[in-house]
Amino acid sequence: MLQERTRFIRLCVSSLESKGLSSNDLYKDRLKKEIKEIDAQGEHEYLLALFDKFKQEKLIFPSNEHNLLVYYLLNLSSEFDIEKEYAWFQGEMPDVDIDYVKDVRDYLKRTWAPKKWGQDFICEIGTYGTSGIKSSILDMARVHNLEKNDIQAITVTMEDKDDEGKVLEWDKALEMYSEFKSYCDRHPQVAEAARLLLDRNRTGGVHAGGLIISSVPIDGFVPLEVRSVNKVNPNGVICSAWAEGLNTQDLQPVGLIKFDMLVINNLMQIAIACKLVKERHGLTSISALPGSWDWSDLAYLNDPKSIEMANNGDLKCIFQFDGEGIRKMVKRGGVTGFDDEAAYSALYRPGPLNCFSVKSKIKIRGGEKVVTELTNWHDEVAYINKCGEISYTKKFVVWKTGKKKLVKIRTKSGKELFVSADHRILAESHKFKKAETFKLGEKIAIYM
């Protein structure tokens, strides 16, 4: 890695001199900034590979999309504007998520894909389970031939997270659970062995929906192994076998995309309902329009009876609205049309639900209000519409959740932000960081 970095910097500095820019402080400062970011993301090897390939094949990018000086210096692009900022970031390969009925998903993964693409070009994704505090102490007690019930009586009372909501660590477990500490004091060899076992691979499995399709034989650059040999799959499943530390469920580092073929049980319920409606009513299509395809009639979106059911919270067995929490949310917030249901579905997720604190101020028509003082169906809350403009709506619901650790951020101007500890904030490095990881003096992005 050090050798690659040295070669990369030498190439950039040499090019800076050959282009007559080495005496220009603007270019020198810009190069230092970009190198600092490239160091942080470890992208020297990637850029050197591009340099070698483009030089050998006499290629060049048609544009310098992120206005990077290093692209210009490595002759990857002829475009560069020193007056404009760079936008260096390491993009992530996308996941392709598609929902299926289980039988269809299994057929596509195990029968259709190998036949269509060839077994050498596809694989499933291997997963690993690691040893936690409870599993490691149980395993080591068994290895040392100690009574299982003694330690199990202790571990069943232990939570996976500490009192601050973080993953429980060994020292914190000793502090929080006196019986666990007493057991470790009585059996120091077991405790030490269990501690050394923490976070090591313990089990191996296969990702439920993940499928990799490659343009070249996968075994040339990804380790593979056979897992899940059983009656259903007598020949097992060929899957990736990344070692711990190489992102065990992700093949992005070698440029592969994961097709996540998810099984949604509600799809089968919908399919059965459609079949029954057709059979019992002698229909060939579930549509109010003669000769139309299923679902082409959109009148049902704002059906008065459906809206009334939603306002009453009568949404049991409705896809994504089956849970008690979201049904209460919809009933309290109210529904006037199908679009409201889509909004509730988007809001009832961990991110949106955790992004406010009791002291957060919300922009409303005519000023601001603390979130807990908002009045449903009375205050008009601001939001950004599809055109990027500020609009207002009365369609919202406010509810309370349990206690959560908050972080207070005070800016130089004196403004204070109260956010959850794991709230992600955009830093000067163009990366999102958890609020609790910021240090005094670091800069954050603000909306002007």
C-alpha positions in Angstrom: 0.0 0.0 0.0 2.8 2.4 0.9 4.6 1.6 -2.4 1.4 2.3 -4.4 0.9 5.6 -2.6 4.5 6.7 -3.2 4.2 5.9 -6.9 0.8 7.7 -7.1 2.2 10.9 -5.5 5.3 10.9 -7.7 3.2 10.6 -10.8 1.0 13.5 -9.7 3.9 15.8 -8.7 5.8 15.0 -11.9 2.8 15.8 -14.0 2.3 19.0 -12.0 5.8 20.1 -13.0 5.6 19.0 -16.6 2.4 21.0 -17.0 4.1 24.1 -15.6 1.9 24.2 -12.5 4.3 23.4 -9.7 4.9 27.1 -8.8 1.1 27.8 -8.5 0.0 27.6 -4.9 -3.6 27.1 -5.9 -2.8 23.9 -7.7 -0.4 22.7 -5.0 -2.9 23.3 -2.2 -5.6 21.6 -4.3 -3.4 18.5 -4.9 -2.7 18.2 -1.1 -6.4 18.3 -0.3 -7.3 15.7 -2.9 -4.4 13.4 -1.8 -5.6 13.7 1.8 -9.1 12.5 0.8 -7.7 9.7 -1.4 -5.5 8.6 1.5 -8.6 8.5 3.7 -10.4 6.3 1.2 -7.4 4.2 0.1 -8.1 4.7 -3.6 -4.4 4.8 -4.8 -4.6 1.4 -6.3 -7.8 2.2 -8.2 -6.4 5.4 -9.7 -3.1 3.7 -10.6 -5.0 0.9 -12.3 -6.9 3.5 -14.3 -3.7 5.4 -15.2 -2.0 2.2 -16.5 -5.0 1.0 -18.4 -5.7 4.4 -20.0 -2.0 4.9 -20.9 -1.7 1.5 -22.5 -5.0 1.7 -24.4 -4.7 5.4 -25.1 -8.1 6.2 -23.5 -9.4 9.3 -21.8 -12.6 10.3 -20.0 -14.8 12.6 -22.1 -15.4 14.8 -19.0 -14.0 15.3 -15.5 -17.3 14.7 -13.7 -16.0 15.5 -10.2 -13.5 18.2 -11.3 -10.5 16.3 -9.8 -7.1 17.6 -10.3 -5.6 14.1 -10.0 -7.6 13.0 -13.0 -6.1 15.9 -15.0 -2.6 15.2 -13.8 -2.9 11.4 -14.6 -4.2 12.3 -18.0 -7.5 10.5 -17.3 -9.3 13.7 -18.5 -8.3 16.8 -20.4 -10.8 18.9 -18.4 -10.2 20.7 -15.1 -11.2 24.1 -13.6 -9.1 25.3 -10.6 -11.8 27.8 -9.7 -14.4 25.1 -9.0 -14.4 22.8 -5.9 -13.9 19.0 -6.3 -16.6 16.5 -5.4 -14.5 13.5 -4.6 -16.4 10.6 -3.1 -16.2 6.9 -3.2 -19.5 5.8 -4.7 -21.2 2.6 -3.6 -22.4 -0.1 -6.0 -26.2 -0.3 -5.9 -28.2 -3.2 -4.6 -31.0 -4.4 -6.9 -33.9 -5.3 -4.7 -36.9 -7.2 -6.2 -39.8 -8.8 -4.4 -41.0 -12.3 -5.3 -43.2 -15.1 -4.1 -40.9 -17.7 -2.5 -41.4 -20.5 -5.1 -40.6 -18.0 -7.9 -37.5 -16.6 -6.1 -36.1 -20.1 -5.5 -36.7 -21.1 -9.1 -34.9 -18.0 -10.4 -31.9 -18.4 -8.1 -31.4 -22.2 -8.2 -32.7 -23.2 -11.7 -33.1 -20.2 -14.1 -29.9 -18.2 -13.2 -27.5 -21.2 -13.6 -29.1 -22.2 -16.9 -29.3 -18.6 -18.2 -25.8 -17.3 -17.2 -23.8 -20.5 -16.5 -22.9 -21.7 -13.0 -19.3 -20.3 -13.3 -20.8 -16.8 -13.6 -23.1 -16.8 -10.6 -22.9 -17.4 -6.9 -24.9 -16.8 -3.8 -23.5 -14.8 -0.9 -22.0 -16.5 2.2 -22.6 -14.9 5.6 -20.9 -15.3 8.9 -22.2 -15.2 12.5 -19.7 -14.0 15.0 -19.3 -14.8 18.7 -20.9 -12.4 21.1 -20.4 -12.2 24.9 -23.2 -14.7 25.7 -22.3 -17.3 23.0 -18.6 -17.1 23.7 -18.9 -17.6 27.4 -21.3 -20.5 26.8 -19.0 -22.1 24.3 -16.0 -21.8 26.6 -17.9 -23.2 29.6 -18.7 -26.2 27.5 -15.1 -26.6 26.4 -14.0 -26.5 30.1 -16.6 -29.1 31.0 -18.5 -26.7 33.3 -22.2 -27.0 34.1 -24.2 -25.4 31.3 -27.2 -24.4 33.5 -25.0 -22.3 35.8 -23.9 -19.9 33.0 -27.1 -20.1 31.0 -29.1 -18.9 34.0 -26.9 -15.7 33.9 -26.8 -15.1 30.1 -30.6 -15.3 29.7 -30.9 -12.2 31.9 -28.3 -10.2 29.8 -29.4 -7.8 27.1 -27.5 -7.5 23.7 -27.2 -3.7 24.3 -26.1 -1.6 27.2 -28.1 1.1 29.0 -27.1 3.7 26.3 -28.4 1.6 23.5 -24.9 0.5 22.2 -23.8 -3.0 21.5 -22.9 -4.6 24.9 -19.1 -4.8 25.4 -17.2 -7.1 27.8 -16.2 -4.5 30.4 -19.7 -2.9 30.3 -21.2 -6.4 30.8 -19.0 -6.9 33.9 -20.2 -3.5 35.2 -23.9 -4.1 34.5 -24.3 -7.7 35.5 -22.8 -8.6 38.9 -23.6 -12.3 38.6 -21.7 -12.4 35.3 -18.7 -10.7 36.9 -18.9 -13.1 39.8 -18.9 -16.1 37.4 -15.9 -14.7 35.5 -14.0 -14.1 38.8 -14.6 -17.7 39.8 -13.6 -19.0 36.4 -10.8 -16.7 35.1 -9.6 -19.2 32.4 -13.0 -19.5 30.9 -13.5 -15.7 31.0 -10.2 -15.0 29.3 -10.8 -17.6 26.6 -14.3 -16.3 26.0 -13.0 -12.7 25.7 -10.4 -13.8 23.1 -13.2 -15.5 21.2 -15.3 -12.3 20.8 -16.1 -11.2 17.3 -14.5 -14.2 15.7 -16.5 -16.2 13.1 -18.7 -18.8 14.8 -21.2 -19.9 12.1 -21.6 -19.7 8.4 -24.7 -19.4 6.3 -26.1 -18.3 3.0 -27.7 -14.9 2.4 -31.5 -15.5 2.0 -32.0 -13.5 -1.2 -28.6 -12.4 -2.5 -27.4 -13.5 -5.9 -24.3 -12.4 -7.8 -24.1 -12.4 -11.6 -20.7 -11.7 -13.1 -19.5 -11.1 -16.6 -16.4 -13.4 -16.0 -16.0 -16.6 -14.1 -16.3 -15.7 -10.4 -13.9 -18.3 -9.0 -11.0 -16.3 -10.6 -11.2 -13.5 -8.0 -13.7 -14.5 -5.3 -13.2 -17.5 -2.9 -16.1 -19.9 -3.2 -17.4 -22.8 -1.1 -20.4 -25.2 -1.0 -22.9 -24.7 1.9 -26.5 -25.6 2.9 -26.4 -29.2 1.7 -29.8 -30.7 2.6 -32.7 -32.6 1.2 -34.0 -29.5 -0.7 -30.5 -28.8 -2.1 -28.6 -32.2 -2.2 -25.8 -30.6 -4.1 -25.6 -27.6 -1.8 -25.3 -24.0 -2.7 -22.2 -22.4 -4.2 -21.5 -19.1 -2.4 -18.8 -16.6 -1.7 -16.5 -17.3 1.2 -15.1 -13.9 2.2 -12.8 -14.1 5.2 -13.7 -12.0 8.3 -12.7 -8.3 7.8 -13.4 -8.3 4.0 -17.1 -7.4 4.4 -18.6 -10.8 4.7 -21.9 -10.0 3.0 -20.7 -7.6 0.4 -18.8 -8.2 -2.9 -18.6 -4.5 -3.7 -14.8 -4.4 -3.2 -14.3 -6.5 -6.4 -17.0 -4.6 -8.4 -19.9 -7.0 -8.1 -23.5 -6.0 -7.7 -25.9 -7.9 -5.4 -29.3 -8.8 -6.7 -31.4 -9.1 -3.5 -34.3 -11.3 -4.4 -36.6 -10.8 -1.5 -39.6 -13.0 -0.5 -42.7 -11.0 0.6 -45.4 -13.3 2.0 -48.0 -10.7 1.2 -47.4 -11.2 -2.5 -48.7 -14.7 -2.2 -51.8 -13.4 -0.3 -52.4 -10.9 -3.0 -52.0 -13.6 -5.7 -54.4 -15.9 -4.0 -57.0 -13.1 -3.5 -56.8 -12.3 -7.2 -57.3 -15.9 -8.1 -60.3 -16.3 -5.8 -61.9 -13.1 -7.1 -61.5 -14.2 -10.7 -62.8 -17.8 -10.0 -65.8 -16.8 -7.9 -67.0 -13.9 -10.1 -66.1 -15.4 -13.5 -63.6 -12.7 -14.3 -60.7 -12.8 -16.7 -59.2 -9.6 -15.4 -59.4 -7.7 -12.1 -60.2 -4.3 -13.6 -63.4 -2.2 -13.9 -62.4 -1.4 -17.5 -63.5 -4.2 -19.9 -60.6 -5.7 -21.8 -58.0 -3.9 -19.7 -55.0 -5.4 -17.9 -55.2 -6.1 -14.2 -54.7 -3.0 -12.0 -55.1 -0.5 -15.0 -58.1 1.0 -13.3 -56.8 3.5 -10.8 -60.1 4.6 -9.4 -59.6 2.3 -6.4 -56.8 4.5 -5.1 -59.2 7.0 -3.6 -62.2 4.7 -3.0 -64.3 6.3 -0.2 -64.9 3.0 1.7 -61.1 2.3 1.6 -60.3 5.8 2.9 -62.9 5.4 5.7 -61.3 2.1 6.7 -57.9 3.7 6.8 -59.1 6.6 9.0 -60.5 4.0 11.4 -57.2 2.2 11.5 -58.9 -0.9 10.0 -55.8 -2.0 8.0 -55.1 -5.4 9.5 -53.6 -7.7 6.8 -52.9 -4.8 4.5 -49.3 -5.0 3.1 -46.9 -2.7 5.1 -49.8 -1.6 7.4 -50.3 -4.8 9.3 -48.4 -3.7 12.4 -50.1 -2.1 15.3 -47.8 0.9 15.4 -48.3 2.1 11.8 -52.1 1.5 12.1 -52.3 3.7 15.2 -50.2 6.3 13.3 -52.5 6.4 10.3 -55.6 6.5 12.5 -54.3 9.5 14.5 -53.0 11.3 11.4 -55.9 10.7 9.1 -56.2 9.9 5.4 -57.7 11.9 2.6 -56.3 9.9 -0.3 -54.0 7.1 -1.4 -50.9 9.4 -1.4 -51.3 9.8 2.3 -50.9 6.0 2.8 -47.7 6.1 0.7 -46.4 8.9 3.0 -47.2 7.0 6.2 -45.4 4.0 4.8 -42.2 6.1 4.1 -42.4 7.8 7.5 -42.9 4.7 9.6 -39.2 3.6 9.3 -36.3 3.8 11.8 -34.7 6.8 10.1 -37.6 9.2 10.1 -38.9 7.9 13.5 -35.6 8.6 15.2 -34.6 11.9 13.6 -36.4 14.2 16.0 -36.0 15.0 19.7 -38.6 16.5 22.1 -36.8 19.9 21.7 -36.6 19.9 17.9 -38.2 22.9 16.3 -40.3 22.4 13.2 -40.9 25.2 10.6 -44.6 25.9 10.2 -46.5 28.6 8.4 -45.8 31.8 10.2 -42.8 30.7 12.2 -41.5 27.6 14.2 -42.8 25.3 16.9 -41.3 22.7 19.2 -42.3 19.3 17.8 -44.2 18.3 20.9 -46.3 21.4 20.7 -47.6 20.7 17.2 -51.3 20.2 16.8 -52.5 17.5 14.4 -54.8 18.8 11.7 -54.3 22.4 12.8 -50.7 23.6 12.4 -49.4 23.7 8.8 -46.0 22.0 8.7 -43.4 23.0 6.0 -41.9 20.4 3.6 -40.0 20.4 0.3 -42.3 19.4 -2.6 -41.3 17.7 -5.8 -40.4 21.0 -7.5 -37.9 21.7 -4.7 -40.1 24.5 -3.3 -41.5 24.9 0.3 -45.1 23.9 0.7 -47.3 23.4 3.8 -49.5 20.6 4.9 -51.8 19.7 7.9 -51.4 16.0 7.2 -49.1 14.8 9.9 -49.1 13.0 13.2 -47.0 13.6 16.3 -46.3 10.8 18.8 -43.8 10.0 21.5 -41.2 7.2 21.7 -39.0 6.0 24.6 -35.9 7.7 26.1 -32.9 8.1 23.8 -29.4 9.5 24.4 -29.1 12.9 22.6 -26.1 14.9 21.5 -26.1 18.7 21.6 -24.1 20.5 18.9 -23.5 24.2 19.3 -22.2 26.2 16.3 -20.0 29.3 16.4 -23.0 31.4 15.7 -24.6 30.1 18.9 -27.2 27.9 17.4 -27.8 24.5 19.1 -28.9 21.3 17.5 -30.3 18.3 19.5 -30.0 15.0 17.7 -29.8 11.4 18.5 -26.3 10.0 19.1 -26.4 7.9 15.9 -27.9 10.7 13.8 -25.8 11.1 10.6 -24.5 14.6 9.8 -22.6 15.8 6.7 -19.0 16.7 7.6 -16.4 18.9 5.8 -14.9 15.7 4.3 -18.1 15.2 2.3 -18.9 12.1 4.4 -21.8 11.5 6.8 -20.7 10.8 10.3 -22.6 9.9 13.5 -23.2 12.9 15.7 -21.4 11.3 18.7 -18.2 10.9 16.7 -17.7 14.7 16.0 -14.9 16.5 17.9 -14.7 20.1 19.0 -13.8 22.3 16.1 -14.9 20.0 13.3 -17.0 21.7 10.6 -20.5 20.5 9.6 -22.7 21.3 6.6 -25.5 23.8 7.1 -28.4 24.8 4.9 -28.1 28.4 3.7 
